[in-house]
Amino acid sequence: MQLREGSYFIQNQKVTDLAERFGTPLYVYDGEKIIQQIQSIHQAFAGIDLKIKYACKALTSLAVLKLMRKHGVDLDVVSPQELQIGLRAGYAGNQMNFTPSGVSFDEIEFAVEQGAFVNLDNLDVLEKFGQKYGSSKPCMIRVKPNVAAGGNAKIMTAHEGSKFGIDIRQKAEILALVEKYDLKIVGLHQHTGSDVKEASAFIEAASRVFEFAYDFPDLQCIDLGGGFKVAYKEGDYTTDMEKFGAELSGFFREFCEKYGRNLQLWFEPGKYLVSECGYLLVSANVVKEAPGRTFVGVNSGLNHLIRPMMYDAYHHIVNASNPDDSEQDVYDVVGYICETDNFALGRTLNKVKANDILAILNAGAYGFAMSSQYNSRLRPAEVLVLNGEAHLIRQRETLEDVLRNQVEIDV
């Protein structure tokens, strides 16, 4: 979002015009930003056989998935429904890897039937896979390297206490099952967590996975997950992709040389690809003065963007209706849900009045994807801005959507 000509714009679309045209609350995605993020990863790993697998749980809108596919990005899916959405977006089964956690075996079977790469994360399911498929179907193994890294305890996924992956110390049990069923292990996977601040955490996890890999002769890829850090506020640490790519590329080349042949390197970015492209536009319902504080009550809440309440996440907020910073005030920006429901506390904004449009930034990842109908509120519409054009990609919900699956009975 840029300030020019006295107004805020997403590409050439004036933010307040988008709010007026499509209504609020409204999710808006800048397609050009997604393309830039894709390109930044490829540039960082130039010369490496690299495959980006978008962790689509961050945002599963069909238009966004089609944009990813157009730019050579495959998918990482975590449920049969995400897999089916990927198929609807035009992906072939073998362009998706299925990385669930603790699911029933029928989900694994479904993914195999669709031709997806299945990523197995416990010994029990590895045994069941061997019993059913033997060497007839390839699979991947998700290992847990016991590295603690991430921006919040809830999104750290590779430490010793995490539910994800087979502990790297259980290598002997894994190899016993591989030998017993002649399993064809084509990939090893790990995911350290989200918002990883230091490249050293990736390097440490990668070194443990590489060491683990030498006993698996049929590997086609090493999947190091995602978790690259993006900025949520001024001065925030971000992953230096150029430096990170240079460090890890050299490390990966050394591994491939020792392994005996070149493998493909996979990453599964989610937030990195779509967080910064997204804006949640909301309207100020009321500006409520109280002793010692001023509340701005907006027409949205944790039902549309739960990250501030769930993860204590910071989201920068801009008064898109008032670009004049000569007069500012400190506000608590709060939602309309019937419980404590804060977007920001003690936030300095350009003067806000009722009906102003506020833009909540970095809302592309885990915004709409984690939204709900709590309080029987309606989910927002979604708009994708691409090549200077604003496209409605999801209709705003109606009361009929809220009631759709309820069955009325006489009582």
N, C-alpha and C positions, 0 to 999 in steps of 0.2 A: 504494500500500500504506500503510495507516494503522495506528498503534499505538493501541489503545484496549482498555479492560477487561483490561489485562495480556497482550494477545495481538496479533498482526499479522493484519490483515484486507485482503482485496481485495473491495471493496464489502462485502457482509455475509458473505462466505465466509472462515472462519478458514484461514490459510495452511497450518498444520500438518494441519488436517482434509483439505484438498485433497490434500496429499501422501499422507496415509493412505488416502484414498478411491481415488485414481488411481495411486498409486505414484510413485516417482522413478527417474530424472530425469523432469521434467515441465515442459513449457512451459505457462504460464498467461497469458491475455490479458484485460485489462480493457476490455470493449467501451465502457464509458462514457467512458474516456479517449480512445478513438479519436473518438467523437462530439464531445467537447470540442475536440479539435485541429481537426477539420473546421470547427466553428463559429468558432474563433478566426481562421481565414483569411478566412472570409466576412465576419466583423465588421471585420477590418482593411481590407478592400477594398469596404466598403459603397458602393453607387452606381456601381461598375464592373461591366460585363458580364463576370463571372469564371467560369471553368470550372476545377475542380480535376481533374487527371488523376493518380490515385494510381500512383506508380511501383511496380508490384506485385512487382518482383523482390525487394523488401524482405521480403515475406511473402505467399505465394500461397494460403494456406489458404482453401478455398471459403467457409467461414462468414464469414471476415473480408471477402472480396470482396463477398459478399451484403450485409453490413452497410454497406460503402462505397456500394454501389449504392442501397440503401434511403435513404441520406442524400445522394443526388444527386451522388456522386463517380464520374467516369468513370475509365478506365484508360489508363496508358501501359505498353505491353508491349514486350519486347525479343527475343522468340523466338516461333516458331509455336506452341510448346507453351503459353507463357503466354497467347497469344491464344485457344487452344482452351480453356484453363482459364477464361478470362474468359467465353467463350460458355457453358460449363457452369454458371457462376455466374449466368447470366441476362442478361449484357450483349449488346446488339446489336453487330454489327461496327462501325457508325459511332460507337459510344461508346468506341472504343479507337483510339489512335494507335500505330503500329508503328514503333519507333525502334531499329533494329538497328545494328550496326557491322561492316562488312566481311563481310557474309553473301553467300551465293550468291543469284543473281537469282530462283531458284525460291521462296525465302522471301518475296521482295517480291511475286511473283505470287500466292502463297497468301494473303497479307494483303489484296491488292487484291480477290481473289475473295470474301473474307469481308466486304468492305465497309469495312475499316479505313482510316483515314488513314495513308498511308505517309510516313515521314520519311526523306529520302534524304541520305546523308552523304558521298558522293564523286561526282566528275564522271563516272566510268565508269558507275556505276549510273544516274545521271541521264540519260546518253545512251541506255542500254538501255531505260529507262522511256519515253523519248521515242520510240524506234524502235517499241516495242510498243504504246503507248497513245496517243501524241500528246496531243491535247487532250481525249480521251474520258474520262480519269480524272484527278481532282485529285491533287495531291501537295504535300508540304511539303519544305522544305529545312532541313537542320541546318547552321548556320554556326558556325565557330570564331572567336570574337571576339578571341582571343589575350589573355585575362585570366587571370592565375594566382591562384586562390583555392581554399581548401579546408583541411580539417583534417589531411590526410595526402597525401603526394605520389601515393599510389596511387589517391586519389579526387579528384584535380584533373583536370578533363576539358575545359577550354577554353583552356589555355595553348598557346603556339606549338608545343611538342613533342608535344602530345597527338595520339592517333590519331583522335579524334572530330571529325566535322564537316568541312565544306569551308572552307578558310581564307578569311576575309573579304576578303583581298587578291586572291582569284581571282574577283572579281565579274564581270569582263569575260567570262571563260570561261563562267560560269553564265548570264549574259544571252545569250551567243551560242547556247547550247543551248536556252534558253527560246524564243528567236526561231526557231531552226531547226526545232523540233518543235511550236511553238505550245503549249508546256506551260502548264497552268493551275496556277500556284503559289498555293495558298490559305493557306499559313502559313509563317512563318519561326520557327525554333527554335534555342535555344542552351541549354546546361546548363553552368554554371560549375564545379560540383563539389559535394561533400558537406561538411557542417559549415562552411559559409562563415560567418565570424565578423563581417564588416563589411558592412552594407548598401551601402556605397560600391562593393563589387565587383559587386553586382547592377546598381547604377545605371550603372556604367561599361560593363558588358556590354550592358545595355539600350540605352544611348545609341548604341552601335555598331550594334546590330541595327536600331534605329529609323532611323538614317541610311541603312542598307543597304536599308530597306524601301521607300523612295520610288519605286524603279524597278520595283516589282511591283504592278500596279494591281488585281489580283484577290484580294488578301489578305482572309481572313476572321478570322484570329487571329494574335497574336504569342505564342509559347510561350517563357517564360523559365526553364523547367526547374524544379529544386528546389534542395535543399541547405540548407534552413533549419536552424539550429543548435538542438539541445536540450541540456539539462544532463545531464552524466553524474556529476557530483559537486558537492558544496556549493561555491558560489562560481563555478561554471562560467558562462562567457558564454553567453547564449542570444539568439536573434534576437528583438528587440522587435517583435512582429508589428504592434502598433498604430502605432508610429513608422514602421516599414518600409512598412506599407500606405499611410500618409498621404503619405510622400515619393514612393513609386513611383506612386501613383494620380494625383497631380498631374502627374508627369512623363509618364505614359501619356496623360492627357487632352490635354496639350499636343501630343504626337505625333499623336493622332487628329485634332485640329483642323487640323494642318498637312497630314496625309495626305488629309483631305477627307471622312472619314466615320469613324464609330465602329467599332472592331474589338473582338473578344473577346480578353480576356487570359487566357492559360492558365498554370498552374503545375503541376509534376509532383513534389509532395512524396512521399517514401517514408518515410525515417526519421522525419521530423517527425510523421507520422500514427500510426506504429505502434511506434516505439522505446520510448517511456515506458509503453506499455500492457503490455509484455511482462516476464515473470519466468521465469527458469529455476530451478526448485526441485531441489536436489540433496541427497543424504544424505552425512553425514560417515562415511566408512568407518573411518578411523583418525585418531588424533591422535598424531603421531610426534615425540617429543622428540629433538633433536640439539644438539650444542654450538653455542650462539649463535643457534639458530632453532628454531621449532616448525612442523611441516608439518601441514596438514589435508588428507588425501587423500579426495577425494569421488568419487561414482559417476558421473562425467561427465568430459568433457575437450574437447579441441579438435575432436573429432568432432561435438560438439553446439554449441559456441560457439567459433568460430575467431577472432573479432575480437581478443581480447587478444594472441594469438600473431601474427596476420597484420598488424594495424594498431597494435600496442602500445596498444590501446584500454583505457580505464579503465571498469570496471563496479563500481558500488557493491554491496557484499555485506552482507547482514543475517543474523544468526543468528535465524531465525524461531522456534526452539525456546526461546530464552533472551532475553527482552526486558529482563532486569535488567542495567543497565550499570554496576552498582557494582563488578563484577569483570570486568576486561578483560585481554586479552593480545594479543600481536602474532604473526600467523600468516602463513605462506606457504600460500595455498590452491591446491592442485595437483590435476591430473586423473589419470585412470587409464590414459592412453594411453602406449604404450611408447616414449616419447621425451620430451624436455623439454616440459612441458605445463602452463603456469601460468595460473591465472585472476587471481591477485593475489599480490604479494610485499610482505612487511612491512606487512600490513594489520591495523589494530587492530579487533578484534571482541569482542563480549561472549563470555565464556568458552565455549569449544566443547568438547563431549565427543562420543565416538562415537555415531552414530545421530541426532545433531541435524540439523535441516533448515535448510540455508542457502538464502537467496533471492538470486539474482544479478539485479540490476535492469537496466533499459534493454535487455532482451534480445529485444524484439519485432522489431526490424529486423535483418536479416542474421544471425539466430540459426538458427532451424530452416531458413531458406532456404539457408544455406550449410553445413548439416550433412552428414555423410557416414557411411558404414559402415566407416570406417577401423578397423583391428584386428578387423574383422568384428563390431563392436559394433552394437547395435540403436539406431535413432533413437527419440527419446522420443515419448510421447503428447502431444497438445495439448488444451487446455481453454480455452473462451471463457466468461468470466463476463459475463452480460448480464441486465439487469433483476433482479439479485440471484440469478440461477440459474447454476449451473455446468454447462456442456454439454461433453461429450466430443466434439471435432471431428476428432480423428485417433487411430486406434488405435495403441498401441505396436507397433513392428515385432516380428517373430518371426524365428527362424532361417530359416524358409521364405521370408521376404521377402529375406533376404540371398542365398539360393541360387536364387531364382526364375528368373533368366534364364541360369543356368549349364546347360551341356549336358554330361552325363556320357558319356564314351566309354571303350571298352576300350583299355588301354595295356599 
